[in-house]
Amino acid sequence: MVEKEKSYLEEEEKFFEHYCIKVDPQQIALRIDKFLIDRLPHVTRNKIQLAIKNKLIQVNQKPTKPCYKVKPNDEIKVVLPKALQAIEVFPENIPLAIVYEDESLLVVDKPAGMVVHPAYQNWTGTLLNALAYHFQPLPTLENNENRPGLVHRIDKGTSGLLVVAKTEESITALAKQFYDHSIKRVYYALVWGTPAKEAGTIDVNIGRSPKDRRVMVAFPAGKTGKKAITHYKVIKKFQYVSLVQCKLETGRTHQIRAHMQYIGHPLFNDARYGGDQILRGPRFSKYKAFIGNCFKYMPRQALHAQSLGFVHPATQQPVYFESELPHDFKTVLEKWGRYAHTH
């Protein structure tokens, strides 16, 4: 019996399939790759072997080997990258800021305002449309599927670094690192106020709001939602706002935005989580005008994916990339610096 599992990597669940297979009591001994080919839709033997190599296939809660023969009542768990191109993507000549590129992958510095992949109301102008244009054709490697591959995403209004796989080998190896939470991701956020503890860990489940599916909310009791862990540190205080560094241990949708709202410090100008209101400071008209000017200059949540670290799938060496704060973010910080200095 094959059951599709819900991914606990909610941010990446659009890109990976999780399966749980309970082997029949009458099953004869059969190599695991042959067994899975007959039970998983549109999956090649090579893809299964790559998943086994990267320990993405477990039998009875332990990584398996290619030569393993399934036995009656075995429980098999499988994590596979989805087909890299589930929908037709039209190539578009959109400039890309490429931080790094080789035959296996590339790292892109996404601008705020760009959607990562086509979806409802955003079929064009996305990062994937740009990738389809700039990387045609891709290297003719076996089972490459001729498309760049997304292994994670960041929100439309968030700027910063994304890694993109160019081969099936890369997407499988990177999937394993996301699955293990070994990818190192650091974000910079401008938040309202200053947390009572200037460094700490937010370990609170989050899930979709029953009132609005577009919003993620905290479930501190831990019985609802999915496990989410954010480590934060205040970098600089500007009287009524603070620059905060956030390190992700898990990768949930809107994790930093929801967690910072939960502790009472929503991201500056984050309309979905209440940060587009004046939450700290006086009610004087000059202050309101100052905040309005900041909002106008940075019309999105103040969140930037500043650094990204992982083990390179081909070289097996750790790699690390950084991105400077974009101009709108820097300018708003400068405005707050001047305000804090003069008030």
Secondary structure, DSSP 8 states (H G I E B T S, - for coil): -EEEE--S-GGGTTTEEEEEEE--TT---EEHHHHHHTTSTT--HHHHHHHHHTT-EEETTEE--TT-EE-TT-EEEEEEE--S-SS----------EEEE-SSEEEEEE-TT--SS-BTTBSSSSHHHHHHHHT-S----TT-TTS-EES----TT-EEEEEEE-SHHHHHHHHHHHHTT-SEEEEEEEEES--SSSEEEEE-EEEE-SS-TT-EEEETTSSSSB--EEEEEEEEE-SSEEEEEEEESS--TTHHHHHHHHTT--BTT-GGGTTTS--SS---HHHHHHHHHHHHHS-S--EEEEEEEEE-TTT--EEEEE----HHHHHHHHHHHHHHHH-
